[in-house]
Amino acid sequence: MQTVLDECTGAWGIKVERVEIKDVRLPVQLQRAMAAEAEAAREARAKVIAAEGEQKSARALKEAAEVIAQSPAALQLRYLQTLNTISAEKNSTIIFPLPIDFISHFIRPNV
């Protein structure tokens, strides 16, 4: 901007030292283009942040699986912890799926 001002005013012997811009009007198309570009940049950052979160989550799940694999009782404790959380949230009915072979020991035929 300084170069352009110097070119225009130099021939008259005038030196412009300071310029204040008080009102800038951008064409509507340019405003829309700038808004679209800003929105695209925000979406790109959001996707990167979401991907980083997924990576951290996957690593944490892998570590949890390794801990559970080392202790068979850990899986049962985690299952009970989950049931406790579910029951605390709402009035819920929890159905325990059991193998038929397990139940058959408790059922006696009426013979």
CYANA upper distance limits for C-alpha pairs under 8 A (distance plus 0.5 A):
  1 MET  CA      5 LEU  CA      6.76
  2 GLN  CA      6 ASP  CA      6.57
  3 THR  CA      7 GLU  CA      6.69
  4 VAL  CA      8 CYS  CA      6.91
  5 LEU  CA      9 THR  CA      6.53
  5 LEU  CA     10 GLY  CA      8.50
  5 LEU  CA     16 VAL  CA      7.57
  6 ASP  CA     10 GLY  CA      5.73
  6 ASP  CA     15 LYS  CA      7.35
  6 ASP  CA     16 VAL  CA      7.76
  7 GLU  CA     11 ALA  CA      7.92
  9 THR  CA     13 GLY  CA      7.12
  9 THR  CA     14 ILE  CA      5.88
  9 THR  CA     15 LYS  CA      7.21
  9 THR  CA     16 VAL  CA      8.15
 10 GLY  CA     14 ILE  CA      6.21
 10 GLY  CA     15 LYS  CA      7.22
 26 LEU  CA     30 LEU  CA      6.91
 26 LEU  CA     31 GLN  CA      6.91
 27 PRO  CA     31 GLN  CA      6.85
 28 VAL  CA     32 ARG  CA      6.68
 29 GLN  CA     33 ALA  CA      6.61
 30 LEU  CA     34 MET  CA      6.58
 31 GLN  CA     35 ALA  CA      6.61
 32 ARG  CA     36 ALA  CA      6.54
 33 ALA  CA     37 GLU  CA      6.63
 34 MET  CA     38 ALA  CA      6.67
 35 ALA  CA     39 GLU  CA      6.60
 36 ALA  CA     40 ALA  CA      6.62
 37 GLU  CA     41 ALA  CA      6.74
 38 ALA  CA     42 ARG  CA      6.72
 39 GLU  CA     43 GLU  CA      6.65
 40 ALA  CA     44 ALA  CA      6.61
 41 ALA  CA     45 ARG  CA      6.75
 42 ARG  CA     46 ALA  CA      6.63
 43 GLU  CA     47 LYS  CA      6.66
 44 ALA  CA     48 VAL  CA      6.83
 45 ARG  CA     49 ILE  CA      6.68
 46 ALA  CA     50 ALA  CA      6.58
 47 LYS  CA     51 ALA  CA      6.56
 48 VAL  CA     52 GLU  CA      6.71
 49 ILE  CA     53 GLY  CA      6.74
 50 ALA  CA     54 GLU  CA      6.73
 51 ALA  CA     55 GLN  CA      6.72
 52 GLU  CA     56 LYS  CA      6.79
 53 GLY  CA     57 SER  CA      6.59
 54 GLU  CA     58 ALA  CA      6.56
 55 GLN  CA     59 ARG  CA      6.75
 56 LYS  CA     60 ALA  CA      6.68
 57 SER  CA     61 LEU  CA      6.67
 58 ALA  CA     62 LYS  CA      6.65
 59 ARG  CA     63 GLU  CA      6.75
 60 ALA  CA     64 ALA  CA      6.63
 61 LEU  CA     65 ALA  CA      6.57
 62 LYS  CA     66 GLU  CA      6.79
 63 GLU  CA     67 VAL  CA      6.84
 64 ALA  CA     68 ILE  CA      6.67
 65 ALA  CA     69 ALA  CA      6.47
 66 GLU  CA     70 GLN  CA      6.93
 67 VAL  CA     71 SER  CA      7.30
 67 VAL  CA     74 ALA  CA      8.44
 68 ILE  CA     72 PRO  CA      6.97
 68 ILE  CA     73 ALA  CA      8.41
 68 ILE  CA     74 ALA  CA      5.84
 68 ILE  CA     75 LEU  CA      6.34
 71 SER  CA     75 LEU  CA      8.12
 72 PRO  CA     76 GLN  CA      7.87
 73 ALA  CA     77 LEU  CA      6.72
 74 ALA  CA     78 ARG  CA      6.56
 75 LEU  CA     79 TYR  CA      6.63
 76 GLN  CA     80 LEU  CA      6.76
 77 LEU  CA     81 GLN  CA      6.60
 78 ARG  CA     82 THR  CA      6.67
 79 TYR  CA     83 LEU  CA      6.82
 80 LEU  CA     84 ASN  CA      6.66
 81 GLN  CA     85 THR  CA      6.80
 82 THR  CA     86 ILE  CA      6.71
 83 LEU  CA     87 SER  CA      6.61
 84 ASN  CA     88 ALA  CA      6.71
 85 THR  CA     89 GLU  CA      7.01
 86 ILE  CA     90 LYS  CA      7.52
 86 ILE  CA     92 SER  CA      8.06
 87 SER  CA     91 ASN  CA      7.12
 87 SER  CA     92 SER  CA      6.58
 98 LEU  CA    102 PHE  CA      7.35
 98 LEU  CA    103 ILE  CA      7.75
 99 PRO  CA    103 ILE  CA      7.26
100 ILE  CA    104 SER  CA      6.54
101 ASP  CA    105 HIS  CA      7.62
102 PHE  CA    106 PHE  CA      8.34
103 ILE  CA    107 ILE  CA      7.23
104 SER  CA    108 ARG  CA      8.27
